[in-house]
Amino acid sequence: MKLKLISIGTKMPRWVQEGVDEYSKRIVGDLGFSLLELPMAKRTKAQSPEVCREKEGEAILASVQDADYVVSLEVLGRPLDTPALAARLEHFKSQGRNICLLVGGPDGLSKACAARADESWSLSAMTLPHPLVRVIMVEQLYRASSLSKGHPYHRA
């Protein structure tokens, strides 16, 4: 199994990069983790957020293979607690599936990304800034992986 986090935005603040780096180095071996950063569409007054979202969606979907299992991260997705996330990851491992987690830009994910997704997860009922979603998701992947291995990092 390889797990790829595909996220819009290439110039993240240092705290985002440090947070992602810290947790990703802990899961790269166990989950085959990688982060793919894609540039945001150029925003102008003449261009609507929908057009930007669609352009970013095209870039995201160009990075997804036909056989990949795709999970969109969206406010209205299915909420998972850490044990449920750990179970989903174990399921994916047992199937040997490659997983792509999709994180949209400041305007969210395109309709095409949502349509391509095999399932949708929510990290919170609140809208979170897309840079923070990276840090939270990678930390939760580490926490779920730790739980599956019986590591004491996760405490319920």
Backbone as a printed PyTorch tensor [residue, N CA C, xyz], in Angstrom:
tensor([[[  0.8390,  -1.1830,   0.0000],
         [  0.0000,   0.0000,   0.0000],
         [  0.8800,   1.2400,   0.0000]],

        [[  0.4890,   2.1940,  -0.8190],
         [  1.1050,   3.5170,  -0.8050],
         [ -0.0100,   4.5140,  -0.5460]],

        [[  0.2670,   5.4460,   0.3400],
         [ -0.7180,   6.4560,   0.7000],
         [ -0.1590,   7.8180,   0.3190]],

        [[ -0.8790,   8.5030,  -0.5640],
         [ -0.4260,   9.8080,  -1.0430],
         [ -1.4340,  10.8720,  -0.6350]],

        [[ -0.9400,  11.9130,  -0.0090],
         [ -1.7470,  13.0840,   0.3300],
         [ -1.5060,  14.1060,  -0.7800]],

        [[ -2.5410,  14.3940,  -1.5480],
         [ -2.4440,  15.3590,  -2.6440],
         [ -3.1090,  16.6430,  -2.1680]],

        [[ -2.3260,  17.7120,  -2.1250],
         [ -2.8160,  18.9430,  -1.5230],
         [ -2.4660,  20.1580,  -2.3860]],

        [[ -3.3960,  21.0730,  -2.4540],
         [ -3.1860,  22.3250,  -3.1850],
         [ -2.3950,  23.2890,  -2.3020]],

        [[ -1.4000,  23.9240,  -2.8880],
         [ -0.5730,  24.8960,  -2.1840],
         [  0.8650,  24.4200,  -2.0920]],

        [[  1.7990,  25.2680,  -2.5530],
         [  3.1980,  24.8630,  -2.5720],
         [  4.0900,  25.6740,  -1.6350]],

        [[  3.6530,  26.8130,  -1.2200],
         [  4.4830,  27.6650,  -0.3610],
         [  3.8190,  27.7810,   1.0070]],

        [[  4.0140,  26.7430,   1.8000],
         [  3.3810,  26.6910,   3.1110],
         [  4.2540,  27.3850,   4.1620]],

        [[  3.6210,  27.9150,   5.2020],
         [  4.4040,  28.4850,   6.2940],
         [  5.3100,  27.4180,   6.9180]],

        [[  6.3740,  27.8710,   7.5390],
         [  7.3540,  26.9620,   8.1370],
         [  6.7080,  25.9990,   9.1260]],

        [[  5.7560,  26.4710,   9.9310],
         [  5.1510,  25.6030,  10.9390],
         [  4.3740,  24.4500,  10.2960]],

        [[  3.7920,  24.6940,   9.1210],
         [  3.0830,  23.6360,   8.4110],
         [  4.0840,  22.6040,   7.9150]],

        [[  5.1440,  23.0720,   7.2700],
         [  6.1600,  22.1580,   6.7430],
         [  6.7970,  21.3430,   7.8590]],

        [[  7.1050,  21.9870,   8.9730],
         [  7.7210,  21.2670,  10.0930],
         [  6.7740,  20.2290,  10.6790]],

        [[  5.5010,  20.5730,  10.7990],
         [  4.5310,  19.6180,  11.3300],
         [  4.3620,  18.4170,  10.4150]],

        [[  4.2220,  18.6800,   9.1160],
         [  4.0760,  17.5850,   8.1560],
         [  5.3420,  16.7340,   8.1380]],

        [[  6.5040,  17.3770,   8.1310],
         [  7.7660,  16.6300,   8.1220],
         [  7.8960,  15.7300,   9.3450]],

        [[  7.5340,  16.2530,  10.4960],
         [  7.6770,  15.4920,  11.7460],
         [  6.8690,  14.1960,  11.7140]],

        [[  5.6220,  14.2830,  11.3060],
         [  4.7820,  13.0830,  11.3180],
         [  4.9810,  12.2030,  10.0890]],

        [[  5.2870,  12.8220,   8.9520],
         [  5.4410,  12.0020,   7.7480],
         [  6.6540,  11.0920,   7.8400]],

        [[  7.7260,  11.5430,   8.4930],
         [  8.8960,  10.6680,   8.6270],
         [  8.5800,   9.4540,   9.5010]],

        [[  7.5770,   9.5630,  10.3400],
         [  7.1830,   8.4430,  11.2010],
         [  6.3040,   7.4220,  10.4810]],

        [[  5.6720,   7.8260,   9.3730],
         [  4.7360,   6.9060,   8.6990],
         [  5.1640,   6.5080,   7.2940]],

        [[  6.2540,   7.0800,   6.8150],
         [  6.6480,   6.7990,   5.4300],
         [  6.8850,   5.3030,   5.2200]],

        [[  7.5090,   4.6340,   6.1670],
         [  7.7720,   3.2050,   6.0240],
         [  6.5320,   2.3610,   6.2040]],

        [[  5.7370,   2.6930,   7.1870],
         [  4.5550,   1.8870,   7.5140],
         [  3.4280,   2.0530,   6.4990]],

        [[  3.2200,   3.2760,   6.0470],
         [  2.0900,   3.5510,   5.1550],
         [  2.5190,   3.9030,   3.7330]],

        [[  3.8140,   3.8820,   3.4660],
         [  4.2690,   4.2840,   2.1290],
         [  3.8380,   5.7050,   1.8320]],

        [[  3.9100,   6.5720,   2.8370],
         [  3.3580,   7.9240,   2.7450],
         [  4.1910,   8.8350,   1.8470]],

        [[  3.4820,   9.6570,   1.0780],
         [  4.1170,  10.7490,   0.3440],
         [  3.1340,  11.9210,   0.2670]],

        [[  3.6900,  13.0960,   0.1380],
         [  2.9080,  14.3200,  -0.0150],
         [  3.1800,  14.8830,  -1.4000]],

        [[  2.1210,  15.1600,  -2.1270],
         [  2.2460,  15.8210,  -3.4220],
         [  1.5990,  17.1920,  -3.2950]],

        [[  2.4050,  18.2280,  -3.4450],
         [  1.9180,  19.5960,  -3.3940],
         [  1.7130,  20.1010,  -4.8150]],

        [[  0.5390,  20.6430,  -5.0630],
         [  0.2160,  21.1920,  -6.3750],
         [ -0.0400,  22.6920,  -6.2400]],

        [[  0.3720,  23.4690,  -7.2190],
         [  0.1880,  24.9200,  -7.1060],
         [ -1.2830,  25.3340,  -7.1370]],

        [[ -1.5660,  26.3930,  -6.3900],
         [ -2.8970,  26.9840,  -6.4270],
         [ -3.0870,  27.6600,  -7.7800]],

        [[ -4.3190,  27.6680,  -8.2390],
         [ -4.6470,  28.4340,  -9.4460],
         [ -4.4890,  29.9130,  -9.1250]],

        [[ -4.0350,  30.6600, -10.1030],
         [ -3.8570,  32.0980,  -9.9020],
         [ -5.2180,  32.7530,  -9.7020]],

        [[ -5.3290,  33.4800,  -8.6290],
         [ -6.5760,  34.1490,  -8.3160],
         [ -6.5160,  35.6100,  -8.7420]],

        [[ -7.5300,  36.0150,  -9.5110],
         [ -7.6570,  37.4080,  -9.9390],
         [ -9.0880,  37.8610,  -9.6730]],

        [[ -9.3030,  39.1490,  -9.7520],
         [-10.6490,  39.6710,  -9.5530],
         [-11.6000,  39.1990, -10.6480]],

        [[-11.0440,  38.9520, -11.8260],
         [-11.8780,  38.5490, -12.9590],
         [-12.2020,  37.0510, -12.9530]],

        [[-11.5100,  36.2970, -12.1040],
         [-11.6930,  34.8410, -12.0950],
         [-12.4700,  34.4200, -10.8490]],

        [[-13.5280,  33.6860, -11.0560],
         [-14.3660,  33.2630,  -9.9290],
         [-13.6860,  32.1510,  -9.1350]],

        [[-14.0610,  32.0090,  -7.8700],
         [-13.5290,  30.9000,  -7.0760],
         [-13.8440,  29.5350,  -7.7100]],

        [[-14.9820,  29.4270,  -8.3710],
         [-15.3540,  28.1610,  -9.0150],
         [-14.3590,  27.7910, -10.1210]],

        [[-13.9320,  28.7660, -10.9030],
         [-12.9610,  28.5080, -11.9710],
         [-11.6380,  28.0490, -11.3640]],

        [[-11.2120,  28.6970, -10.2880],
         [ -9.9760,  28.2960,  -9.6060],
         [-10.1030,  26.8750,  -9.0660]],

        [[-11.2140,  26.5910,  -8.4340],
         [-11.4660,  25.2670,  -7.8730],
         [-11.4170,  24.1950,  -8.9650]],

        [[-12.0000,  24.4970, -10.1310],
         [-12.0080,  23.5430, -11.2350],
         [-10.6010,  23.3080, -11.7920]],

        [[ -9.8210,  24.3690, -11.9300],
         [ -8.4380,  24.2270, -12.4130],
         [ -7.6170,  23.3890, -11.4340]],

        [[ -7.7720,  23.6620, -10.1630],
         [ -7.0470,  22.8820,  -9.1530],
         [ -7.5080,  21.4320,  -9.1540]],

        [[ -8.7970,  21.2280,  -9.3540],
         [ -9.3350,  19.8710,  -9.4340],
         [ -8.7520,  19.0880, -10.5940]],

        [[ -8.5790,  19.7580, -11.7220],
         [ -7.9680,  19.0980, -12.8850],
         [ -6.5440,  18.6500, -12.5640]],

        [[ -5.7880,  19.5030, -11.8680],
         [ -4.4160,  19.1540, -11.4990],
         [ -4.3980,  17.9830, -10.5120]],

        [[ -5.3110,  18.0100,  -9.5650],
         [ -5.3890,  16.9150,  -8.5970],
         [ -5.6970,  15.6100,  -9.3140]],

        [[ -6.7240,  15.6150, -10.1420],
         [ -7.1440,  14.3790, -10.8120],
         [ -6.0990,  13.8640, -11.7960]],

        [[ -5.2780,  14.7410, -12.3370],
         [ -4.1880,  14.3070, -13.2170],
         [ -3.1280,  13.5300, -12.4370]],

        [[ -3.1250,  13.6830, -11.1160],
         [ -2.1520,  12.9980, -10.2500],
         [ -2.6790,  11.6830,  -9.6860]],

        [[ -3.9150,  11.3600, -10.0070],
         [ -4.5590,  10.1490,  -9.4970],
         [ -4.5810,   9.0970, -10.6070]],

        [[ -4.2140,   7.8800, -10.2530],
         [ -4.2560,   6.7690, -11.2080],
         [ -5.6510,   6.1340, -11.1820]],

        [[ -6.0110,   5.4690, -12.2690],
         [ -7.3260,   4.8330, -12.3500],
         [ -7.5620,   3.8190, -11.2300]],

        [[ -6.5260,   3.0930, -10.8460],
         [ -6.6750,   2.0410,  -9.8320],
         [ -6.6080,   2.5660,  -8.4010]],

        [[ -6.2680,   3.8390,  -8.2140],
         [ -6.1620,   4.3970,  -6.8610],
         [ -7.5280,   4.4670,  -6.1880]],

        [[ -7.5220,   4.2440,  -4.8850],
         [ -8.7110,   4.4490,  -4.0710],
         [ -8.6230,   5.8880,  -3.5720]],

        [[ -9.6350,   6.6750,  -3.8550],
         [ -9.5800,   8.1170,  -3.6030],
         [-10.5120,   8.4940,  -2.4530]],

        [[ -9.9450,   9.2640,  -1.5270],
         [-10.7080,   9.7890,  -0.3890],
         [-10.6100,  11.3040,  -0.4250]],

        [[-11.7530,  11.9600,  -0.5270],
         [-11.7670,  13.4220,  -0.4650],
         [-11.9350,  13.8340,   1.0000]],

        [[-11.2320,  14.8760,   1.3740],
         [-11.3500,  15.4190,   2.7330],
         [-12.2060,  16.6740,   2.6430]],

        [[-13.4110,  16.5690,   3.2060],
         [-14.3850,  17.6460,   3.0780],
         [-15.1890,  17.7890,   4.3670]],

        [[-15.6810,  18.9760,   4.6040],
         [-16.4750,  19.2530,   5.8000],
         [-17.6680,  18.2960,   5.9080]],

        [[-18.3240,  18.0200,   4.8080],
         [-19.5290,  17.1880,   4.8370],
         [-19.2490,  15.6960,   4.6670]],

        [[-17.9680,  15.3180,   4.7390],
         [-17.6210,  13.9100,   4.6430],
         [-18.0000,  13.1480,   5.9060]],

        [[-17.7000,  11.8530,   5.9070],
         [-18.0130,  10.9880,   7.0490],
         [-16.9810,  11.2250,   8.1530]],

        [[-17.4380,  11.5540,   9.3480],
         [-16.4750,  11.7220,  10.4500],
         [-15.9500,  10.3530,  10.8960]],

        [[-14.6610,  10.2960,  11.1680],
         [-14.0260,   9.0790,  11.6670],
         [-13.3190,   9.3900,  12.9690]],

        [[-13.4470,   8.4920,  13.9420],
         [-12.5860,   8.6230,  15.1010],
         [-11.2870,   7.8660,  14.8000]],

        [[-10.3160,   7.9530,  15.6810],
         [ -9.0170,   7.3480,  15.4190],
         [ -9.1020,   5.8270,  15.2550]],

        [[ -9.8490,   5.0990,  16.1050],
         [ -9.9480,   3.6500,  15.8610],
         [-10.5720,   3.3090,  14.5020]],

        [[-11.5390,   4.0930,  14.0600],
         [-12.1470,   3.8440,  12.7490],
         [-11.1410,   4.1290,  11.6330]],

        [[-10.3460,   5.1740,  11.7810],
         [ -9.3100,   5.4690,  10.7930],
         [ -8.2800,   4.3440,  10.7650]],

        [[ -7.8820,   3.8660,  11.9320],
         [ -6.9290,   2.7490,  11.9990],
         [ -7.5010,   1.5230,  11.2950]],

        [[ -8.7690,   1.2480,  11.4900],
         [ -9.4140,   0.1030,  10.8350],
         [ -9.4510,   0.2840,   9.3200]],

        [[ -9.7450,   1.5020,   8.8630],
         [ -9.7580,   1.7610,   7.4150],
         [ -8.3680,   1.5430,   6.8250]],

        [[ -7.3340,   2.0190,   7.5110],
         [ -5.9690,   1.8520,   7.0080],
         [ -5.5800,   0.3730,   6.9620]],

        [[ -5.9620,  -0.3750,   7.9820],
         [ -5.6700,  -1.8130,   7.9890],
         [ -6.4040,  -2.5120,   6.8440]],

        [[ -7.6270,  -2.0850,   6.5890],
         [ -8.3950,  -2.6410,   5.4690],
         [ -7.6810,  -2.3730,   4.1460]],

        [[ -7.2350,  -1.1260,   3.9520],
         [ -6.5320,  -0.7770,   2.7230],
         [ -5.2410,  -1.5840,   2.5860]],

        [[ -4.5150,  -1.7550,   3.7010],
         [ -3.2890,  -2.5450,   3.6610],
         [ -3.5800,  -3.9800,   3.2470]],

        [[ -4.6290,  -4.5480,   3.8160],
         [ -4.9530,  -5.9470,   3.5070],
         [ -5.3330,  -6.1190,   2.0350]],

        [[ -5.8560,  -5.0830,   1.4400],
         [ -6.2210,  -5.1280,   0.0240],
         [ -5.0580,  -4.7440,  -0.8910]],

        [[ -4.0130,  -4.1600,  -0.3180],
         [ -2.8830,  -3.7110,  -1.1180],
         [ -3.2160,  -2.5430,  -2.0250]],

        [[ -4.2190,  -1.7820,  -1.6480],
         [ -4.6600,  -0.6470,  -2.4820],
         [ -3.7740,   0.5710,  -2.2430]],

        [[ -3.5840,   1.3300,  -3.2910],
         [ -2.9430,   2.6290,  -3.1670],
         [ -4.0330,   3.6550,  -2.9000]],

        [[ -3.7780,   4.5150,  -1.9500],
         [ -4.7710,   5.4750,  -1.4770],
         [ -4.3100,   6.8870,  -1.8070]],

        [[ -5.2240,   7.7180,  -2.2760],
         [ -4.9760,   9.1420,  -2.4780],
         [ -5.9590,   9.9180,  -1.6160]],

        [[ -5.4280,  10.7450,  -0.7410],
         [ -6.2420,  11.6450,   0.0750],
         [ -6.1720,  13.0240,  -0.5770]],

        [[ -7.3290,  13.6060,  -0.8700],
         [ -7.3890,  14.8690,  -1.5910],
         [ -7.7240,  16.0330,  -0.6670]],

        [[ -6.8720,  17.0590,  -0.7120],
         [ -7.0950,  18.2920,   0.0510],
         [ -7.1670,  19.4400,  -0.9350]],

        [[ -8.2830,  20.1260,  -0.9620],
         [ -8.4530,  21.2540,  -1.8690],
         [ -7.7180,  22.4830,  -1.3860]],

        [[ -7.8120,  23.5250,  -2.1820],
         [ -7.2080,  24.8070,  -1.8270],
         [ -8.1660,  25.6340,  -0.9840]],

        [[ -7.9710,  26.9440,  -0.9590],
         [ -8.8030,  27.8100,  -0.1220],
         [-10.2790,  27.7920,  -0.4980]],

        [[-10.6000,  27.3670,  -1.7330],
         [-11.9880,  27.3130,  -2.1620],
         [-12.5590,  25.8990,  -2.1230]],

        [[-11.7980,  24.9540,  -1.5910],
         [-12.2720,  23.5790,  -1.4720],
         [-11.9400,  22.7330,  -2.6870]],

        [[-12.5660,  21.5620,  -2.7440],
         [-12.3590,  20.6200,  -3.8410],
         [-13.3910,  20.8300,  -4.9390]],

        [[-13.0020,  20.5310,  -6.1520],
         [-13.9210,  20.6550,  -7.2870],
         [-14.9800,  19.5540,  -7.2450]],

        [[-16.0380,  19.7720,  -7.9870],
         [-17.0870,  18.7570,  -8.1150],
         [-16.5400,  17.4940,  -8.7570]],

        [[-15.6000,  17.6510,  -9.6840],
         [-14.9970,  16.4870, -10.3380],
         [-14.2120,  15.6430,  -9.3350]],

        [[-13.5260,  16.2890,  -8.3990],
         [-12.7900,  15.5460,  -7.3550],
         [-13.7710,  14.7980,  -6.4570]],

        [[-14.8430,  15.4670,  -6.0760],
         [-15.8490,  14.8310,  -5.2300],
         [-16.4830,  13.6440,  -5.9620]],

        [[-16.7080,  13.7880,  -7.2470],
         [-17.3050,  12.7090,  -8.0260],
         [-16.3490,  11.5250,  -8.1700]],

        [[-15.0530,  11.8000,  -8.2640],
         [-14.0620,  10.7290,  -8.4190],
         [-13.8150,   9.9840,  -7.1110]],

        [[-14.0730,  10.6340,  -5.9940],
         [-13.7790,  10.0430,  -4.6890],
         [-14.6000,   8.7790,  -4.4410]],

        [[-13.9290,   7.7680,  -3.9140],
         [-14.6010,   6.5370,  -3.5180],
         [-15.3040,   6.7110,  -2.1740]],

        [[-14.7750,   7.6020,  -1.3630],
         [-15.4350,   7.9850,  -0.1170],
         [-14.9230,   9.3520,   0.2960]],

        [[-15.6260,   9.9450,   1.2430],
         [-15.2970,  11.2840,   1.7120],
         [-15.2300,  11.2740,   3.2330]],

        [[-14.1580,  11.8450,   3.7680],
         [-13.9830,  11.9230,   5.2230],
         [-14.0010,  13.3850,   5.6570]],

        [[-14.4540,  13.5900,   6.8720],
         [-14.4380,  14.9180,   7.4730],
         [-13.5160,  14.8990,   8.6850]],

        [[-12.6470,  15.8900,   8.7830],
         [-11.7940,  16.0220,   9.9680],
         [-12.4900,  16.8240,  11.0570]],

        [[-13.5000,  17.5910,  10.6520],
         [-14.2120,  18.4340,  11.6050],
         [-15.4590,  18.9880,  10.9260]],

        [[-16.4560,  19.2910,  11.7230],
         [-17.6330,  19.9650,  11.1830],
         [-17.3260,  21.4360,  10.8960]],

        [[-16.2060,  21.9190,  11.4160],
         [-15.7720,  23.2820,  11.1480],
         [-14.9360,  23.3040,   9.8760]],

        [[-14.9580,  24.4240,   9.1850],
         [-14.1000,  24.6010,   8.0290],
         [-12.6910,  24.8900,   8.5330]],

        [[-11.7340,  24.0970,   8.0500],
         [-10.3420,  24.2610,   8.4630],
         [ -9.5270,  24.8220,   7.3010]],

        [[ -8.5290,  25.6540,   7.5900],
         [ -7.6770,  26.1370,   6.5130],
         [ -6.8810,  24.9820,   5.9030]],

        [[ -6.7500,  24.9880,   4.5790],
         [ -6.1220,  23.8450,   3.9140],
         [ -4.7030,  23.5500,   4.3930]],

        [[ -3.8670,  24.5310,   4.7950],
         [ -2.5510,  24.1550,   5.3340],
         [ -2.6600,  23.3580,   6.6480]],

        [[ -3.6080,  23.7390,   7.4800],
         [ -3.7840,  23.0290,   8.7510],
         [ -4.2880,  21.6060,   8.5300]],

        [[ -5.0900,  21.3920,   7.5060],
         [ -5.6020,  20.0580,   7.2010],
         [ -4.4430,  19.0920,   6.9710]],

        [[ -3.4030,  19.5480,   6.2990],
         [ -2.2310,  18.6910,   6.0750],
         [ -1.6530,  18.1890,   7.3890]],

        [[ -1.4240,  19.1260,   8.2890],
         [ -0.8000,  18.7630,   9.5720],
         [ -1.7080,  17.8100,  10.3490]],

        [[ -2.9860,  18.1470,  10.4380],
         [ -3.9240,  17.3040,  11.1780],
         [ -4.0020,  15.9110,  10.5560]],

        [[ -4.0970,  15.8360,   9.2310],
         [ -4.2520,  14.5370,   8.5830],
         [ -3.0260,  13.6550,   8.7750]],

        [[ -1.8450,  14.2250,   8.6270],
         [ -0.6260,  13.4280,   8.7830],
         [ -0.4650,  12.9860,  10.2410]],

        [[ -0.8030,  13.8590,  11.1710],
         [ -0.7410,  13.4550,  12.5810],
         [ -1.7360,  12.3380,  12.8560]],

        [[ -2.9320,  12.4310,  12.3170],
         [ -3.9410,  11.3940,  12.5390],
         [ -3.5420,  10.0730,  11.8720]],

        [[ -2.8810,  10.1370,  10.7430],
         [ -2.3730,   8.9090,  10.1190],
         [ -1.3360,   8.2510,  11.0220]],

        [[ -0.4680,   9.0660,  11.6030],
         [  0.5190,   8.5140,  12.5450],
         [ -0.1710,   7.9350,  13.7770]],

        [[ -1.1360,   8.6570,  14.3030],
         [ -1.8530,   8.1860,  15.4920],
         [ -2.5670,   6.8670,  15.2030]],

        [[ -3.2370,   6.7720,  14.0690],
         [ -3.9520,   5.5470,  13.7000],
         [ -2.9810,   4.3920,  13.4900]],

        [[ -1.8620,   4.6730,  12.8500],
         [ -0.8420,   3.6470,  12.6340],
         [ -0.2700,   3.1740,  13.9670]],

        [[ -0.0430,   4.1080,  14.8790],
         [  0.4620,   3.7630,  16.2160],
         [ -0.5320,   2.8840,  16.9660]],

        [[ -1.7960,   3.2180,  16.8520],
         [ -2.8410,   2.4390,  17.5080],
         [ -2.8410,   1.0020,  16.9790]],

        [[ -2.7330,   0.8520,  15.6660],
         [ -2.7330,  -0.4860,  15.0620],
         [ -1.5470,  -1.3210,  15.5220]],

        [[ -0.4260,  -0.6630,  15.7920],
         [  0.7810,  -1.3710,  16.2130],
         [  0.8760,  -1.5280,  17.7290]],

        [[ -0.1000,  -1.0010,  18.4530],
         [ -0.0570,  -1.0810,  19.9130],
         [  0.9420,  -0.1260,  20.5430]],

        [[  1.3580,   0.8800,  19.7990],
         [  2.2960,   1.8850,  20.2940],
         [  1.5550,   2.8130,  21.2600]],

        [[  2.1990,   3.2560,  22.3230],
         [  1.4930,   4.0750,  23.3290],
         [  1.1990,   5.5210,  22.9290]],

        [[  1.5450,   5.9410,  21.7200],
         [  1.2680,   7.3190,  21.3170],
         [ -0.2100,   7.6390,  21.4210]],

        [[ -1.0570,   6.7060,  20.9770],
         [ -2.5050,   6.9680,  21.0410],
         [ -3.0320,   6.6290,  22.4290]],

        [[ -3.6930,   7.5800,  22.9990],
         [ -4.3460,   7.3690,  24.2930],
         [ -5.7910,   7.8040,  24.1520]],

        [[ -6.6850,   6.9040,  24.4150],
         [ -8.1150,   7.2070,  24.2540],
         [ -8.6380,   7.9980,  25.4340]]])
